[in-house]
Amino acid sequence: MTPDDIQLLSKYLAKFQVKLKHRYNLLKHSVLPWFHQQNRYNYEPTLNASFHEQAQSILLRWWRALILRVQHVNYTERSLYFECIVEIIARPEFLDFDFQQSDLEYSDWYRVAEEKDLADRTPLAEYRYLLIATLQYAMDRLNHKAIYSNMISFCAKILGKKSQHPTYSINPPSSSFFLSQLCALLRCLG
């Protein structure tokens, strides 16, 4: 991600938050195409920590905006929200978070992050909070009697996305470690 990309995503986010009737078109014609044109497999981490944090910050702000609104949008628009969330979760800017171990149990990630004001959360705490919130939303939706195909697709992508990232094949977390994390997380949610 370049500084121009950060600026562009910030501009799109400002429009998304203000222009309520144009959210769908903004996501469909601007945000999602931007995600699709990004080649996340040729990602090279930046040496500039400040720039990396800015990239993480704008992606986290987008993720938060989408997950907070997805349950309030029309069924026909949800697929677009789901697709954007999946694209954000799969971004290489979050790879360092995936490899950081925690002294906290997964059940504590959400609680600890929720106890802090949004401004006081570290990017890692916000990432974990949003990951748990997204998985919780997916699990809650799967427990309904009628489950739409876009919801099933979203859940499958969320659960499968992190384990498929190409960086894992180059420098994988131990599979037993990753699987134990995923199982523990699912136990906490379900």
MARGUVO-23272 format. One line per field, with one value per residue (C-alpha): residue number from 1; residue in three letters; chain; x, y, z. Coordinates in Angstrom, 1 decimal, m for minus. Layout:
residues N
seq: (NUM|...)
type: (ALA|...)
mol: (A|...)
east: (X|...)
north: (Y|...)
up: (Z|...)
//
This chain:
residues 190
seq: (1|2|3|4|5|6|7|8|9|10|11|12|13|14|15|16|17|18|19|20|21|22|23|24|25|26|27|28|29|30|31|32|33|34|35|36|37|38|39|40|41|42|43|44|45|46|47|48|49|50|51|52|53|54|55|56|57|58|59|60|61|62|63|64|65|66|67|68|69|70|71|72|73|74|75|76|77|78|79|80|81|82|83|84|85|86|87|88|89|90|91|92|93|94|95|96|97|98|99|100|101|102|103|104|105|106|107|108|109|110|111|112|113|114|115|116|117|118|119|120|121|122|123|124|125|126|127|128|129|130|131|132|133|134|135|136|137|138|139|140|141|142|143|144|145|146|147|148|149|150|151|152|153|154|155|156|157|158|159|160|161|162|163|164|165|166|167|168|169|170|171|172|173|174|175|176|177|178|179|180|181|182|183|184|185|186|187|188|189|190)
type: (MET|THR|PRO|ASP|ASP|ILE|GLN|LEU|LEU|SER|LYS|TYR|LEU|ALA|LYS|PHE|GLN|VAL|LYS|LEU|LYS|HIS|ARG|TYR|ASN|LEU|LEU|LYS|HIS|SER|VAL|LEU|PRO|TRP|PHE|HIS|GLN|GLN|ASN|ARG|TYR|ASN|TYR|GLU|PRO|THR|LEU|ASN|ALA|SER|PHE|HIS|GLU|GLN|ALA|GLN|SER|ILE|LEU|LEU|ARG|TRP|TRP|ARG|ALA|LEU|ILE|LEU|ARG|VAL|GLN|HIS|VAL|ASN|TYR|THR|GLU|ARG|SER|LEU|TYR|PHE|GLU|CYS|ILE|VAL|GLU|ILE|ILE|ALA|ARG|PRO|GLU|PHE|LEU|ASP|PHE|ASP|PHE|GLN|GLN|SER|ASP|LEU|GLU|TYR|SER|ASP|TRP|TYR|ARG|VAL|ALA|GLU|GLU|LYS|ASP|LEU|ALA|ASP|ARG|THR|PRO|LEU|ALA|GLU|TYR|ARG|TYR|LEU|LEU|ILE|ALA|THR|LEU|GLN|TYR|ALA|MET|ASP|ARG|LEU|ASN|HIS|LYS|ALA|ILE|TYR|SER|ASN|MET|ILE|SER|PHE|CYS|ALA|LYS|ILE|LEU|GLY|LYS|LYS|SER|GLN|HIS|PRO|THR|TYR|SER|ILE|ASN|PRO|PRO|SER|SER|SER|PHE|PHE|LEU|SER|GLN|LEU|CYS|ALA|LEU|LEU|ARG|CYS|LEU|GLY)
mol: (A|A|A|A|A|A|A|A|A|A|A|A|A|A|A|A|A|A|A|A|A|A|A|A|A|A|A|A|A|A|A|A|A|A|A|A|A|A|A|A|A|A|A|A|A|A|A|A|A|A|A|A|A|A|A|A|A|A|A|A|A|A|A|A|A|A|A|A|A|A|A|A|A|A|A|A|A|A|A|A|A|A|A|A|A|A|A|A|A|A|A|A|A|A|A|A|A|A|A|A|A|A|A|A|A|A|A|A|A|A|A|A|A|A|A|A|A|A|A|A|A|A|A|A|A|A|A|A|A|A|A|A|A|A|A|A|A|A|A|A|A|A|A|A|A|A|A|A|A|A|A|A|A|A|A|A|A|A|A|A|A|A|A|A|A|A|A|A|A|A|A|A|A|A|A|A|A|A|A|A|A|A|A|A|A|A|A|A|A|A)
east: (0.0|1.3|0.7|m1.6|m3.6|m3.9|m5.2|m7.6|m9.0|m9.4|m11.3|m13.6|m14.2|m15.1|m17.7|m18.9|m19.6|m21.4|m23.2|m25.6|m27.5|m24.3|m22.6|m23.5|m22.3|m19.1|m18.3|m19.2|m17.5|m14.6|m13.6|m14.0|m12.3|m9.4|m9.0|m9.2|m6.5|m4.1|m1.6|m1.3|0.9|3.8|3.6|6.9|6.8|7.7|10.7|8.8|6.8|4.7|3.6|2.8|0.7|m1.2|m2.0|m3.2|m5.2|m7.2|m7.9|m9.1|m11.3|m12.8|m13.3|m15.0|m17.3|m18.4|m19.0|m21.0|m23.3|m23.6|m26.4|m28.4|m28.2|m30.6|m30.0|m29.1|m26.3|m24.7|m22.7|m20.8|m20.1|m19.0|m16.7|m15.0|m14.5|m13.0|m10.6|m9.6|m9.0|m6.8|m4.6|m0.8|m0.7|m2.1|0.4|2.5|m0.6|m1.3|2.1|1.9|1.1|m0.9|m1.1|m4.8|m7.3|m9.5|m12.5|m10.6|m9.6|m13.1|m13.6|m10.2|m10.6|m14.1|m13.0|m10.8|m11.9|m11.5|m8.8|m6.8|m6.7|m3.5|m3.9|m3.3|m6.1|m8.4|m7.6|m8.3|m11.5|m12.8|m11.7|m13.8|m16.7|m16.7|m16.5|m19.2|m21.4|m20.8|m21.6|m24.7|m26.0|m25.3|m27.4|m30.5|m33.1|m32.8|m29.3|m28.7|m26.0|m24.1|m23.8|m22.5|m20.0|m18.9|m18.4|m16.4|m14.2|m13.6|m12.6|m10.5|m8.9|m6.1|m5.0|m4.6|m2.4|0.7|3.0|2.0|3.4|6.7|6.9|4.0|3.0|3.2|0.0|m0.8|m0.4|m2.6|m5.2|m5.3|m5.8|m8.7|m10.3|m9.9|m11.5|m14.4|m15.0|m15.2|m17.6|m19.9)
north: (0.0|3.4|6.8|7.6|4.4|5.5|8.9|7.4|4.9|7.8|9.8|6.9|6.3|9.9|9.6|6.3|7.7|10.8|9.8|7.2|6.6|6.2|3.6|0.7|2.4|3.6|0.1|m1.5|1.0|2.3|0.4|m3.2|m2.6|m1.0|m4.1|m6.4|m4.5|m4.7|m7.5|m8.6|m11.6|m9.3|m7.5|m6.1|m4.9|m1.3|m0.3|2.8|1.8|5.0|4.4|0.7|1.8|4.3|1.5|m0.7|2.2|3.0|m0.7|m1.1|1.9|0.5|m2.9|m1.3|0.9|m2.2|m4.6|m2.0|m1.4|m4.8|m5.9|m2.8|m2.9|m4.6|m8.3|m7.5|m5.2|m7.5|m9.5|m6.5|m5.6|m9.2|m9.2|m6.0|m7.3|m10.5|m8.5|m6.4|m9.4|m11.0|m7.9|m8.5|m5.4|m7.7|m10.6|m9.5|m9.6|m13.2|m14.3|m12.5|m14.7|m13.5|m14.1|m13.6|m16.3|m15.6|m15.0|m12.1|m10.4|m8.9|m8.0|m6.3|m4.3|m3.3|m2.0|0.5|3.6|3.2|5.9|4.0|0.7|m0.5|m1.6|m5.2|m4.9|m3.3|m6.1|m8.8|m7.0|m6.8|m10.3|m11.6|m9.3|m10.5|m14.2|m13.6|m12.0|m14.9|m17.5|m15.7|m15.6|m19.3|m20.1|m18.6|m20.9|m19.4|m18.9|m17.2|m18.5|m15.2|m15.7|m19.2|m18.1|m15.2|m17.6|m20.0|m17.3|m15.8|m19.2|m20.2|m16.9|m16.7|m20.3|m19.8|m16.7|m17.3|m16.0|m19.0|m21.3|m19.5|m18.9|m20.9|m20.8|m24.3|m26.0|m27.3|m23.9|m22.3|m25.0|m24.9|m21.1|m21.5|m24.3|m22.3|m19.3|m21.3|m22.8|m19.3|m18.2|m21.2)
up: (0.0|m0.9|0.7|m2.2|m1.4|2.2|1.1|m1.3|1.2|3.7|1.2|0.4|4.1|4.7|1.8|3.1|6.5|5.2|2.1|3.4|0.2|m1.9|0.3|m2.0|m5.1|m3.4|m2.3|m5.6|m7.9|m5.9|m2.8|m3.9|m7.3|m5.4|m3.2|m6.2|m8.2|m5.3|m5.6|m2.0|m3.0|m3.9|m0.6|0.8|4.3|4.7|6.9|7.9|11.0|10.9|7.4|8.2|11.2|9.0|6.5|9.3|10.8|7.7|7.1|10.7|10.4|7.2|8.8|11.8|9.7|7.6|10.5|12.4|9.4|7.8|10.0|9.1|5.4|2.9|2.3|m1.3|m0.3|2.4|0.0|m1.0|2.7|3.3|0.3|1.5|5.0|3.7|1.5|4.5|6.7|4.0|3.7|4.3|6.5|9.3|8.9|11.8|14.0|13.0|14.3|17.6|20.5|23.4|27.1|26.9|26.0|23.0|25.2|26.8|23.5|23.0|26.7|27.0|23.8|24.8|28.1|26.4|24.6|20.8|20.9|23.5|21.7|20.1|16.4|17.6|20.2|17.6|15.1|17.6|18.7|15.1|14.3|17.3|16.4|12.8|13.8|16.4|13.8|11.4|14.1|15.3|11.7|11.2|14.2|12.5|11.0|7.5|6.3|3.1|0.7|0.9|4.7|4.3|1.7|4.0|7.0|4.9|3.6|7.0|8.5|5.5|4.5|7.1|6.7|2.9|2.9|0.6|3.3|5.5|2.9|3.0|6.7|8.3|11.9|13.2|11.9|15.3|16.8|14.1|14.4|18.2|18.0|15.6|17.6|20.9|19.2|17.9|21.3|22.8|20.2|20.1)
//
